[in-house]
């Protein structure tokens, strides 16, 4: 039965289409599909959702959580706090109960009595005898385990006043082609729903009502969107080695290629995907394919970048196009393989020994992961250099409501400066490392372009403008300065930063990037409601263009919000723009969970309050 919160001072939460549900399960229990079914059903009702899968790095047995933010307002960043906890894991019970907001709700398996000390007086406790229901209905242990998950989803449809027809329809779609599985799952769903309607007070204070907030948005993971961007960007070669959380990029690319890269007449594959023996081999294959004229990429994470750095330096110095999708996770070393961070900026921006600088792209969501995924191949060819697309686990492995992916069919690939056989035959001066127009980018040729002219050999050692080996200081310095000019050219080619000015004039600014964006947008609303106004700039690429310098110079100080310990973006801003460090205030979140609007607003608000007090004292 349902027990109301015993603390009369705390009223049960009452909200419509604006709350957070978290499922606490054991990894390997088969709960993932049931939990995702719950999220998708709410989305089918037209209500925006922001789900997050928080899972361990082993196969089974450890705790796993699945969080669904139900958000009519469309705030898709992590909010922080839990309003409704479905506690199915005894190992994490105390932690799960403690995370519930005052006035929130707890659903648990009440087959075995729990002592009153295991509950809180300021929450509503909802007991459903899930094990008893499944044991009475099913004989096989695996059936009992799997259908228990569907049964608690059924109970939730009653408690939250959900449209059960939407869930039934989704079950039909989920098991399409496996019709014999549909009826048993629908039956289990109604077991939970009917029990709740008969024995509990339904609905509770948290309810889901049909809306039109989803519109034409799509539900997609960032890694899949990035892989599709690679297909549309002309990639034909992928070499990779499995590593969480990047593996699904290559897996999705394989799936997309089987749809879009098969010759319709012959059935031949027009792509090459190689799972290499290690990261070093994979980046070597990518560079070899890029030197030969193919658009090629690898997908990896921080430890893979560490192993690839020598080859990355070769591609930089020999000027070979390559694309690297870095799906960042918590480091260093093995770190937390299944937790999210933005901690590989320095590792990628300056990857390899010696003086190197690389181009980085910072998508904020799957839509930009698709767009930047395609753009990266144009940039790699145009600049003849490695391009890093900096995703993270939060974007890459979670489903997001995103704007539909769009493509201009008239768009042509930018192959950059490629000298043809006709130009070589006509006697056009060709120097593989010769800058003819001041942008730092030389002409190249594809192997086999001409039988006697052009560049067929690429070296990673010092050479002159015509690719002739040289260790003369002046020759080396000339080449290194040209590479800097090319980096300056890249400033005009990377995606422009996105600026938002506060409704009232402000001397304070915020710089942020990537997956921080949804939480940052919501935090700004919170701060403005408290009459604290800031201008914002979302950086989308490195090197930093003039607009970033201008933004910082316009403000007394600027907060730099990022998800790592060492303020890596702030360090890059100081280093590249020669700034006074005191003007950039770090706001850092690095515990492996996604940054929340509450954290950002709280941290910035505290700084602003302190500053206000100091100013009043000085006056």
Beta strands, then each sheet from edge to edge (+ up, - down):
strand 1: 2-3
strand 2: 15-16
strand 3: 18-26
strand 4: 49-54
strand 5: 63-71
strand 6: 82-87
strand 7: 100-109
strand 8: 124-128
strand 9: 206-207
strand 10: 218-221
strand 11: 237-240
strand 12: 272-275
strand 13: 296-300
strand 14: 322-328
strand 15: 359-361
strand 16: 386-392
strand 17: 399-402
strand 18: 498-500
strand 19: 508-513
strand 20: 535-539
strand 21: 541-542
strand 22: 557-562
strand 23: 584-588
sheet 1: 1+ 8- 7- 6- 3- 5+ 4-
sheet 2: 2+ 9+
sheet 3: 10+ 17-
sheet 4: 12+ 11+ 13+ 14+ 16+ 15+ 21-
sheet 5: 18+ 20- 19- 22- 23-
end
